[in-house]
Amino acid sequence: MSVFCNSFGARAGRLANSRSLQLFQNQARGRNHDLSRGRRRASSRGAMNVFDRTAKIRQKNRACASPDAQTYDYIRNEVASQIVDRVCDVTSVPVDGAVVDEEHCLPFSDNSFDLIMSSLSLHWVNDLPGALKEVWRVLRPDSPLVGAMFAGDTLFELRSSLQLAEMEREGGFSPHISPFVQVSDIGSLLNRAGFTITTIDTDEIQVNYPSMYEVIQDLKGMGESNCAWNRRHYIRRSTLTAAAAIYHDMFGAEENGVSATLQILYFIGWKPDHSQRGPAPRGSAGASLKDIGSHTT
């Protein structure tokens, strides 16, 4: 059996997951208050607490309730097909479904599943190391975690345009795009959680839009608006207009419109088992690398 891990409820499980901007403005004092509130919440739980999970669930439910929700499924469908290909490569177990909240302890006993999949949801988890350890706990030995998440340079065009526009118009900038895990970090996170024989690869999807406004609209339709605790709740119209112009000038597509980059991080990690092949004992090799090329024919 297998479990499909998704944080936002059964209705939200069908949504594409990309990342977005929530339009906002706040006074500097209010921003500082949000930051300190996030730190207090993080310190009280003993783990990083970057995202407002209640706000994220609200965003996902609102997106699911939209009559044209399936219009925004194009990223989810593409990534889902890639995950299916990887699952078929590593296992042939029957697949059942379950929707769970990775933010908390998984409601399953140890060694319960032959396969766990996670498609575009882990990038909203506050305690990613803890979530991976929970996945490791409920997997059976010699069973894989197959997942995908947004990472690295996702939406760097939108991030850069908004920052430059705010610097120009307001003399400073706020984090409008939530942080992403770096590709170089996921391997160590999987190893720390106990996974072995890890496989990691990335793919970049570039989507063309008429303008920056359509980028924001699609991200909102996907339920991927910013939900960081330190987010502002409004942005000035003049700043938004300037950001759209900067976006077009710096990241305009070859044809009409602009492009947005989504970096997808795919990963596979196995729970260790004694039956898995490991490295040969040190000193057991029958030849030395330094001897390669020393013999002539």
C-alpha positions in Angstrom: 0.0 0.0 0.0 1.1 3.6 -0.2 0.2 7.0 1.2 0.0 10.2 -0.7 1.2 13.0 1.6 -0.5 16.3 1.2 -1.0 19.0 3.8 -4.2 20.7 2.8 -7.1 18.4 2.9 -8.8 16.1 0.4 -10.3 18.8 -1.7 -7.0 20.6 -2.0 -5.2 17.4 -3.1 -6.2 18.0 -6.7 -4.6 21.4 -6.9 -1.4 22.3 -8.7 1.2 23.6 -6.3 3.4 26.4 -7.5 4.2 29.6 -5.5 2.8 33.0 -5.4 2.5 36.5 -4.2 -0.2 37.7 -1.8 -0.7 41.4 -2.4 -0.3 43.4 0.7 0.8 46.5 2.5 1.4 47.2 6.2 3.1 49.8 8.4 6.7 49.0 9.4 5.6 48.7 13.0 3.1 46.0 11.9 5.7 44.1 10.0 8.0 44.1 13.0 5.1 42.8 15.0 4.5 40.0 12.6 8.2 39.0 12.7 8.3 39.0 16.5 5.1 37.0 16.6 6.6 34.4 14.3 9.7 34.1 16.4 7.6 33.6 19.6 5.7 30.9 17.9 8.8 29.2 16.7 10.6 29.4 20.0 7.5 28.0 21.8 7.5 24.9 19.6 11.2 24.4 19.5 11.3 24.3 15.6 11.3 26.7 12.7 7.9 28.3 12.2 8.0 30.3 9.0 4.6 29.6 7.5 1.1 30.4 8.8 -0.5 27.0 8.2 -4.0 28.2 9.0 -3.7 30.9 6.3 -2.4 28.3 3.8 -5.4 25.9 4.4 -7.7 28.9 3.9 -6.0 29.8 0.6 -6.2 26.2 -0.6 -9.8 25.8 0.3 -10.7 29.1 -1.4 -8.8 28.0 -4.6 -10.6 24.6 -4.5 -14.0 26.3 -4.2 -13.4 28.2 -7.4 -15.6 27.0 -10.3 -12.5 27.0 -12.6 -10.1 25.3 -10.2 -9.1 22.7 -12.8 -7.8 25.5 -15.1 -4.8 25.9 -12.8 -3.9 22.2 -12.6 -1.4 22.2 -15.4 1.7 22.3 -13.1 0.3 19.6 -10.8 -0.5 17.4 -13.7 2.9 17.6 -15.2 4.7 16.9 -11.9 2.3 14.1 -11.1 3.1 12.4 -14.3 6.8 12.6 -13.6 6.3 11.1 -10.1 4.3 8.2 -11.6 7.2 7.5 -13.9 9.6 7.4 -11.0 7.3 5.2 -8.9 7.0 2.7 -11.8 10.8 2.6 -12.1 11.3 1.6 -8.4 8.3 -0.4 -7.3 5.1 -2.1 -8.5 3.1 -2.1 -5.3 -0.6 -1.3 -5.5 -1.3 2.4 -4.7 -3.9 3.5 -2.2 -4.5 7.1 -1.2 -4.5 9.0 2.1 -4.4 12.7 2.7 -2.3 13.6 5.8 -0.8 16.7 7.5 3.0 16.4 7.4 3.2 19.2 9.9 2.3 16.8 12.7 3.0 13.2 13.7 1.6 10.9 11.0 -1.3 8.9 12.3 0.1 5.6 11.4 2.1 2.9 13.3 5.8 2.2 12.5 6.6 0.2 9.4 3.2 0.6 7.8 3.8 1.4 4.2 5.6 0.0 1.2 5.7 3.4 -0.6 5.1 7.1 0.3 4.6 9.8 -2.3 4.6 13.5 -1.8 3.7 15.8 -4.7 4.3 19.6 -4.3 3.3 20.0 -0.7 6.5 19.7 1.4 7.6 23.3 0.5 4.9 24.6 2.9 6.1 22.5 5.9 7.7 24.4 8.7 9.6 21.4 10.2 10.9 19.7 7.1 13.5 17.5 8.9 10.8 16.4 11.4 8.4 15.6 8.5 11.0 13.5 6.8 11.7 11.6 10.0 8.0 10.8 10.4 7.9 9.5 6.8 10.9 7.3 7.6 9.2 6.0 10.7 6.1 4.8 8.9 7.9 3.2 5.9 8.7 -0.4 6.0 12.3 -1.4 5.6 13.5 -1.4 1.9 10.6 1.0 0.9 11.0 4.3 -0.8 9.8 7.9 -0.4 9.2 9.4 -3.9 8.5 13.1 -3.8 8.7 16.5 -5.6 8.7 20.0 -4.3 9.5 23.5 -5.5 13.0 24.6 -4.8 15.8 27.1 -5.4 15.2 29.6 -8.2 11.4 29.1 -8.4 9.8 32.4 -9.4 13.0 34.4 -9.2 11.7 36.7 -11.9 8.7 37.7 -9.8 10.8 38.0 -6.6 13.4 40.2 -8.3 10.8 42.5 -10.0 8.9 43.1 -6.8 12.1 43.8 -4.8 13.4 46.3 -7.4 10.1 48.0 -7.6 9.8 48.4 -3.8 13.3 49.6 -3.5 12.6 52.3 -6.1 9.2 53.4 -4.9 9.3 52.8 -1.1 13.0 52.7 -0.2 13.0 49.1 1.0 11.4 45.7 0.3 9.5 42.9 2.0 9.6 39.1 1.4 6.7 38.6 -1.1 7.9 35.1 -2.2 8.2 32.4 0.5 11.6 30.8 0.9 12.4 27.5 -0.9 14.8 24.7 0.1 18.0 24.7 -1.8 18.9 21.7 -4.0 22.2 21.3 -2.2 20.3 20.9 1.1 17.8 18.1 0.3 20.4 15.3 0.2 21.7 16.1 3.7 18.1 16.4 5.0 17.2 12.9 3.6 20.4 11.4 5.1 19.8 13.0 8.5 16.2 11.5 8.5 17.7 8.1 8.0 17.2 7.5 4.2 19.8 5.8 2.1 20.4 5.2 -1.7 19.1 8.8 -2.3 18.5 10.0 -5.9 18.0 13.7 -6.5 17.4 15.6 -9.8 15.8 18.9 -10.8 13.7 20.1 -13.7 12.9 23.6 -14.7 9.5 24.5 -16.1 9.1 27.8 -17.9 5.6 29.1 -18.4 4.8 32.1 -20.6 2.1 34.6 -19.5 0.8 37.8 -21.1 2.1 39.8 -18.1 3.1 39.7 -14.5 -0.6 40.1 -13.5 -1.5 36.7 -15.0 1.4 35.1 -13.1 0.0 36.3 -9.9 -3.5 35.3 -10.8 -2.5 31.8 -11.7 -0.5 31.4 -8.5 -3.5 32.5 -6.5 -5.7 30.0 -8.4 -3.3 27.3 -7.4 -3.7 28.2 -3.8 0.0 29.1 -3.6 -0.2 32.7 -2.2 2.5 33.7 0.3 1.7 32.6 3.8 4.8 33.5 5.7 4.2 35.0 9.1 6.2 38.2 8.2 4.2 38.8 5.0 2.7 42.2 4.3 -1.0 42.3 3.4 -1.1 45.0 0.8 1.1 46.5 -1.9 0.8 50.0 -3.4 -0.7 50.2 -6.8 2.2 52.3 -8.1 4.7 49.7 -6.8 2.8 46.9 -8.5 2.7 48.8 -11.8 6.4 49.5 -11.6 7.0 45.8 -10.8 5.1 44.7 -13.9 7.1 47.1 -16.1 10.4 45.8 -14.6 9.3 42.2 -15.1 8.5 42.8 -18.7 11.8 44.7 -19.4 14.0 42.1 -17.6 12.2 38.8 -18.2 10.1 39.4 -21.3 9.7 36.2 -23.5 11.0 36.0 -27.0 7.5 36.4 -28.3 4.9 38.5 -26.5 4.5 38.3 -22.8 6.8 37.2 -19.9 8.1 34.0 -18.6 8.0 32.4 -15.1 10.5 29.8 -14.0 9.5 26.9 -11.7 12.3 24.7 -10.4 11.0 21.2 -9.4 13.1 19.1 -7.1 12.5 15.4 -7.5 13.9 13.0 -4.9 13.9 9.3 -3.9 15.1 8.0 -0.6 15.0 4.4 0.7 14.6 3.2 4.3 17.6 1.0 5.0 17.3 -2.8 5.1 19.9 -5.5 5.5 19.0 -6.9 2.1 20.1 -3.7 0.3 23.5 -3.8 -1.4 26.1 -1.8 0.3 29.7 -0.8 -0.5 32.3 -3.6 -0.5 34.5 -3.9 2.6 37.5 -1.6 2.6 40.6 -3.2 1.1 38.6 -5.9 -0.8 39.3 -4.6 -4.3 41.3 -6.8 -6.6 42.8 -3.9 -8.5 44.1 -0.4 -7.8 43.0 2.7 -9.6 46.6 3.9 -9.8 47.3 0.9 -12.0 44.8 2.0 -14.7 46.6 3.0 -17.8 50.0 1.7 -16.6 49.9 -1.4 -18.8 50.4 -1.0 -22.5 49.1 -3.3 -25.2 
